[in-house]
Amino acid sequence: MSKKRNNQTDEETLDQDVNSDKQETTADSDSREETNTVSDLETEIQELRDKYLRLFAEFDNFKKRSLREKIEQSKMAGQEVIQALLPVLDDFDRAKKNADDPENEEYFSEGVELVYNKLYQTLQQQGLEVMDPSNIDFDPELHDAIADIEVQDESLKGKIIDYIEKGYLLNGKIIRHAKVVVGKR
C-alpha cells in the first residue's frame, strides 16, 4: 500500500507541477497581453497626439492665411477705387494746364463742370449716394444740426431749412451726416 500511496503522492505532485506550469503560462500570457495592450494604447495615444498637433498647426495656418487674404483684399479694394479715380485726376491735370491760358477762359468753367460730372459718376459707380436734406424733417440719425433759426411758417418748424454740407451713403451705410440748419419750433 505504501507503494500505492507513494504513486498517488507522485501523481499528485506531478499534477500540481503541471497545474502550476499552466498557471505560470497563463500568468505569463496575461502579462504579455497586458504589455501588448499597454503598448497598443501608448501607440494610439501617440497617434492621437500627432493628429491633434497636425490639426492645430493646420488651423493656425488657416487663420494666418485668412488674415493675409483679408488684408490683401482690402488693399485691392482701395486699388480699384484709385484706378477708377485716375481718369478724373488726368482731367484735372489738363484743366490745370489750360487754366492760365486766356484763350481757353470761356471753356474753363465748362471743362470743370465736365470733370465734376465725371468724378460724381465714378463715385456713384463705387456705391456713393448723396443724401438730399432739402425740406425734409430733421432726423438726428441722418443729420447734424449746425444751427437752428426761428421761422414764421409753422410748416417749416422742425424741418431742414438749409444745409452746409451734404451727407453721403456708401453702399447704403452713412459715411458722413449732412450738416444742416433746422427751423426752430
TAHURA-V191768 format. One line per field, one symbol per residue. ss: DSSP state (H for helix, E for strand, - for the rest). phi: phi as a letter, one per 30 degrees, with the letter a starting at -180 (. if undefined). burial: I if it has 16 or more other ideal C-beta (glycine too) atoms within 10 Angstrom, else O. A space follows every 50 residues. Layout:
ss: ???
phi: ???
burial: ???
This chain:
ss: -HHHHHHHHHHHHHHHHHHHHHHHHHHHHHHHHHHHHHHHHHHHHHHHHH HHHHHHHHHHHHHHHHHHHHHHHHHHHHHHHHHHHHHHHHHHHHHHHHH- -HHHHHHHHHHHHHHHHHHHHHHHH--EEEE-----E-----EEEEEEEE ---HHH--EEEEEEE-EEEE--EEEE-EEEEEEE-
phi: .ddddddddddddddddddddddddddddddddddddddddddddddddd dddddddddddddddddddddddddddddddddddedddddddddddcdd dddcedcddddddddeddddddddddjdbcccddhbddbddcbcddabbd bddddcdicddabcbdcbcchicdcaddcbccddd
burial: OOOOOOOOOOOOOOOOOOOOOOOOOOOOOOOOOOOOOOOOOOOOOOOOOO OOOOOOOOOOOOOOOOOOOOOOOOOOOOOOOOOOOOOIOOIIOOIOOOOO OOOOOOOOOOIOOOIOOIIOOIIOOOOOIOIOIOOOOIOOOIIOOOOIOO IOOOOIIOIIIOIOOOIIOOOOOOOOIIIIIIIOO
